[in-house]
């Protein structure tokens, strides 16, 4: 096995384009996921799971879980690169790690830990990871901090109480990947849109954010993809507020297939009420916090 320090490989290098920033004037989270997708594909190519070999076998390598920690914001024209490695490999799949750096300053901006499984390209049924792939992946193992996970004690909210409809539309043909399934960005764009509807429910409306120069800045994502959508499928998002603090908040989103009601994706998103001029968290006004507390759902576990 290669030494951990030598196993990292560069998997992406680029920039933040002007059209990729959001209303908070920093890199839009959906476009982070486009970069993560590139990095994952580049790393999988090195262990025998490249696009051509997968297509020949009628298989896909699907990300089913992802934890993203946003440590430092990126803004328009910032330059960035990623390095990637394997955290572990077994019959069930691969755990991959990505580190995203600001190439100008050298600062670590984002970390990503994701679980990738092998699946049938038509049915999405999970398949065992081939022994040859596992061996090649273990040669790419890197040292990855397995931090204590306070979220493991939290359970996802059950039932529909406290959830509101926050997004509803159809997957567009240009939003699918090379094998015809909705790409990660398709899900993230809809979850981001859903935020606006949920935040407005306690007064963080677009008008409030424009007038007060406030926004929502995300510091953590916990994603799961129990299903998948194709072009033309209807996506429905329902969302609930599960924690409110001094400046912090946590939101839970569920995306379902609008025709079958099957669960296809969930996102637990943690963020802060941001002062856009100072670029730092700021306490929620008392009236907004009181209204937000009235919307909290039960059973979300301990919050930050």
C-alpha positions as CSV (number, residue, x, y, z in Angstrom):
1,X,0.0,0.0,0.0
2,X,1.2,3.5,-0.8
3,X,2.0,5.8,2.1
4,X,-0.9,8.0,3.1
5,X,1.0,11.2,2.3
6,X,1.5,9.9,-1.3
7,X,-2.0,8.7,-1.9
8,X,-3.7,12.0,-2.4
9,X,-4.3,13.0,-6.0
10,X,-5.4,16.3,-7.5
11,X,-8.9,15.8,-8.9
12,X,-10.0,19.4,-9.8
13,X,-8.6,22.8,-10.5
14,X,-10.6,25.8,-11.6
15,X,-12.3,29.1,-10.6
16,X,-15.5,30.5,-9.3
17,X,-17.4,32.1,-12.2
18,X,-19.5,35.2,-11.8
19,X,-22.8,33.3,-12.6
20,X,-22.0,30.8,-9.9
21,X,-22.5,33.1,-6.9
22,X,-25.7,33.4,-4.9
23,X,-27.7,36.1,-3.2
24,X,-25.1,36.0,-0.3
25,X,-22.4,36.8,-2.8
26,X,-20.5,33.6,-2.4
27,X,-20.1,30.4,-4.3
28,X,-23.4,28.6,-4.7
29,X,-23.6,25.3,-2.9
30,X,-25.0,23.5,-6.0
31,X,-21.9,24.5,-7.9
32,X,-19.7,23.0,-5.2
33,X,-21.4,19.8,-5.9
34,X,-20.6,20.0,-9.6
35,X,-16.9,20.2,-8.6
36,X,-17.4,17.3,-6.2
37,X,-18.9,15.3,-9.0
38,X,-15.8,16.0,-11.2
39,X,-13.5,15.1,-8.3
40,X,-15.3,11.8,-7.6
41,X,-15.2,10.8,-11.3
42,X,-11.5,11.6,-11.5
43,X,-10.7,9.5,-8.4
44,X,-13.0,6.6,-9.5
45,X,-11.2,6.5,-12.8
46,X,-7.9,5.6,-11.0
47,X,-9.5,2.5,-9.3
48,X,-11.1,1.0,-12.3
49,X,-14.6,2.7,-12.1
50,X,-14.2,5.1,-14.9
51,X,-17.2,6.1,-17.2
52,X,-16.2,3.8,-20.1
53,X,-15.6,0.7,-18.0
54,X,-18.8,1.2,-16.0
55,X,-20.8,1.7,-19.2
56,X,-19.5,-1.5,-20.7
57,X,-20.6,-3.4,-17.6
58,X,-24.0,-1.7,-17.5
59,X,-23.2,-0.2,-14.1
60,X,-23.0,3.1,-12.3
61,X,-21.0,4.4,-9.3
62,X,-23.6,6.2,-7.3
63,X,-23.1,8.6,-4.3
64,X,-25.6,7.6,-1.7
65,X,-24.5,9.6,1.3
66,X,-22.5,12.8,1.6
67,X,-21.3,15.0,4.5
68,X,-19.9,18.4,3.5
69,X,-18.4,20.9,5.9
70,X,-18.0,24.5,4.6
71,X,-15.1,26.1,6.5
72,X,-14.3,29.2,4.5
73,X,-16.3,30.9,1.9
74,X,-15.2,31.3,-1.8
75,X,-16.3,34.4,-3.8
76,X,-16.4,35.4,-7.4
77,X,-13.0,34.9,-9.3
78,X,-11.5,32.9,-6.4
79,X,-9.3,30.0,-7.7
80,X,-9.6,26.6,-6.2
81,X,-8.3,23.0,-6.4
82,X,-9.2,19.7,-4.8
83,X,-7.3,16.7,-3.7
84,X,-9.0,13.4,-3.1
85,X,-8.4,9.9,-1.7
86,X,-10.1,6.8,-0.5
87,X,-11.1,6.5,3.2
88,X,-12.1,2.9,3.1
89,X,-13.1,0.1,0.7
90,X,-15.2,-2.9,1.3
91,X,-17.9,-5.1,-0.4
92,X,-20.6,-2.5,0.2
93,X,-18.7,0.2,-1.6
94,X,-16.2,3.0,-1.1
95,X,-15.8,5.9,1.3
96,X,-14.1,8.8,-0.4
97,X,-12.7,12.1,0.9
98,X,-12.2,15.4,-0.9
99,X,-10.5,18.5,0.4
100,X,-11.2,21.8,-1.4
101,X,-8.6,24.6,-1.2
102,X,-8.4,28.2,-2.0
103,X,-5.5,28.1,-4.5
104,X,-4.7,31.8,-3.9
105,X,-4.3,31.6,-0.1
106,X,-3.8,27.9,0.4
107,X,-6.6,27.8,2.9
108,X,-8.7,24.7,3.3
109,X,-12.3,25.7,2.5
110,X,-14.4,22.6,2.4
111,X,-14.2,18.9,3.2
112,X,-16.4,16.2,1.8
113,X,-16.9,12.6,2.9
114,X,-19.1,10.5,0.7
115,X,-20.2,6.9,0.3
116,X,-20.2,5.5,-3.2
117,X,-21.8,2.2,-4.2
118,X,-21.8,0.1,-7.3
119,X,-25.3,-0.2,-8.9
120,X,-27.1,-1.6,-11.9
121,X,-27.4,1.2,-14.4
122,X,-31.1,0.4,-15.2
123,X,-32.5,-0.7,-11.9
124,X,-30.2,1.1,-9.4
125,X,-30.0,-2.1,-7.5
126,X,-26.8,-2.2,-5.4
127,X,-24.0,-4.6,-6.4
128,X,-21.0,-5.9,-4.4
129,X,-17.8,-4.0,-5.0
130,X,-15.4,-6.1,-7.2
131,X,-12.2,-7.4,-5.4
132,X,-9.9,-5.8,-8.0
133,X,-11.5,-2.4,-7.4
134,X,-11.2,-2.8,-3.7
135,X,-7.6,-3.6,-4.0
136,X,-6.9,-0.6,-6.3
137,X,-8.9,1.6,-3.9
138,X,-6.9,0.5,-0.9
139,X,-3.8,1.8,-2.7
140,X,-5.4,5.2,-2.6
141,X,-6.2,5.2,1.1
142,X,-5.5,8.5,2.8
143,X,-5.4,9.6,6.5
144,X,-8.9,11.0,7.2
145,X,-10.0,12.3,10.6
146,X,-13.1,10.4,11.8
147,X,-14.4,13.1,14.1
148,X,-17.0,12.4,16.8
149,X,-20.4,12.7,15.1
150,X,-22.9,14.5,17.3
151,X,-25.5,14.2,14.5
152,X,-25.4,10.4,14.9
153,X,-27.5,10.9,18.0
154,X,-30.1,12.9,16.0
155,X,-32.9,11.1,14.3
156,X,-34.7,12.5,11.2
157,X,-38.1,14.0,11.9
158,X,-40.9,11.5,11.4
159,X,-44.2,12.1,9.8
160,X,-45.4,15.3,8.1
161,X,-46.2,17.5,11.1
162,X,-44.3,20.8,10.8
163,X,-43.3,20.2,7.2
164,X,-44.4,22.6,4.5
165,X,-44.2,22.4,0.7
166,X,-41.2,24.3,-0.4
167,X,-40.4,23.2,-4.0
168,X,-42.2,21.5,-6.8
169,X,-41.2,21.1,-10.4
170,X,-39.9,18.7,-13.0
171,X,-36.3,17.5,-13.7
172,X,-35.1,19.1,-16.9
173,X,-33.2,17.2,-19.6
174,X,-30.0,19.2,-19.1
175,X,-30.0,18.3,-15.4
176,X,-29.2,14.6,-15.8
177,X,-25.9,12.8,-15.8
178,X,-24.2,10.7,-18.4
179,X,-26.5,7.7,-17.6
180,X,-29.7,9.7,-17.5
181,X,-30.3,10.2,-13.8
182,X,-30.6,13.6,-12.1
183,X,-27.2,15.0,-11.3
184,X,-26.4,16.1,-7.7
185,X,-26.7,19.8,-8.7
186,X,-30.4,19.2,-9.6
187,X,-31.2,18.2,-6.1
188,X,-29.1,20.9,-4.5
189,X,-30.6,23.7,-6.5
190,X,-34.1,22.6,-5.4
191,X,-33.1,22.3,-1.8
192,X,-31.7,25.9,-2.0
193,X,-34.9,27.2,-3.5
194,X,-36.8,25.4,-0.7
195,X,-34.9,27.3,1.9
196,X,-36.4,30.6,0.7
197,X,-39.9,29.3,1.3
198,X,-39.2,27.9,4.7
199,X,-37.2,31.0,5.9
200,X,-40.0,33.3,4.8
201,X,-42.3,31.4,7.1
202,X,-40.7,33.2,10.1
203,X,-39.8,36.5,8.5
204,X,-36.5,35.9,6.7
205,X,-38.1,36.9,3.5
206,X,-36.2,38.0,0.4
207,X,-37.3,41.6,1.1
208,X,-36.0,41.4,4.7
209,X,-32.6,40.0,3.5
210,X,-32.2,42.7,0.8
211,X,-33.2,45.6,3.1
212,X,-31.2,44.4,6.1
213,X,-28.3,43.0,4.2
214,X,-28.7,39.5,5.8
215,X,-28.6,36.0,4.4
216,X,-28.3,32.3,5.2
217,X,-24.7,31.0,5.2
218,X,-24.4,27.2,5.3
219,X,-21.7,25.5,7.3
220,X,-22.7,21.8,7.0
221,X,-24.7,19.5,4.7
222,X,-25.7,15.9,5.5
223,X,-27.2,14.4,2.4
224,X,-28.6,11.0,1.5
225,X,-29.9,9.6,-1.8
226,X,-32.2,6.6,-1.2
227,X,-33.6,7.0,-4.7
228,X,-33.1,8.8,-8.0
229,X,-35.0,10.9,-10.5
230,X,-34.8,11.1,-14.3
231,X,-35.6,13.8,-16.8
232,X,-39.3,14.6,-16.7
233,X,-39.9,13.2,-13.2
234,X,-41.6,15.5,-10.8
235,X,-39.7,16.6,-7.7
236,X,-41.5,17.7,-4.5
237,X,-39.6,19.1,-1.6
238,X,-41.1,19.4,1.9
239,X,-39.1,21.1,4.7
240,X,-39.1,21.7,8.4
241,X,-37.1,23.8,10.9
242,X,-35.5,21.5,13.4
243,X,-33.2,23.8,15.4
244,X,-33.0,27.5,16.1
245,X,-30.2,29.1,18.1
246,X,-28.8,32.6,18.6
247,X,-27.7,32.9,15.0
248,X,-27.7,29.3,13.9
249,X,-30.5,27.2,12.4
250,X,-30.9,23.7,11.1
251,X,-33.3,22.7,8.3
252,X,-34.4,19.2,7.2
253,X,-35.6,18.7,3.6
254,X,-37.2,15.7,2.1
255,X,-37.5,15.3,-1.7
256,X,-40.0,12.8,-3.1
257,X,-41.0,11.6,-6.6
258,X,-44.1,13.7,-7.2
259,X,-45.8,10.8,-9.0
260,X,-45.0,7.9,-6.8
261,X,-44.3,9.7,-3.5
262,X,-41.1,7.6,-3.1
263,X,-38.4,9.3,-1.1
264,X,-35.4,10.1,-3.3
265,X,-33.2,12.5,-1.2
266,X,-32.9,14.1,2.2
267,X,-30.8,17.0,3.3
268,X,-30.0,18.2,6.8
269,X,-28.6,21.7,6.4
270,X,-27.0,23.8,9.1
271,X,-26.3,27.4,8.7
272,X,-26.2,30.9,10.3
273,X,-27.9,34.2,10.0
274,X,-25.2,36.2,8.2
275,X,-24.4,39.9,8.2
276,X,-23.4,40.3,4.6
277,X,-21.4,43.5,5.0
278,X,-19.3,42.1,8.0
279,X,-19.3,38.6,6.5
280,X,-19.9,37.0,10.0
281,X,-22.9,35.5,11.9
282,X,-25.2,37.9,13.6
283,X,-28.1,37.1,16.1
284,X,-31.6,36.7,14.7
285,X,-33.9,39.6,15.7
286,X,-36.0,38.6,18.7
287,X,-39.3,38.7,16.8
288,X,-37.9,36.4,14.0
289,X,-36.5,34.0,16.6
290,X,-39.8,33.8,18.4
291,X,-41.7,33.1,15.2
292,X,-39.1,30.5,14.2
293,X,-39.4,28.7,17.5
294,X,-43.1,28.3,16.9
295,X,-42.3,26.4,13.7
296,X,-39.9,23.9,15.2
297,X,-40.7,20.2,14.7
298,X,-40.3,17.6,17.5
299,X,-37.9,14.7,17.6
300,X,-34.9,16.4,16.0
301,X,-32.5,15.5,18.8
302,X,-29.8,17.9,20.3
303,X,-29.0,21.0,18.4
304,X,-25.9,23.2,18.1
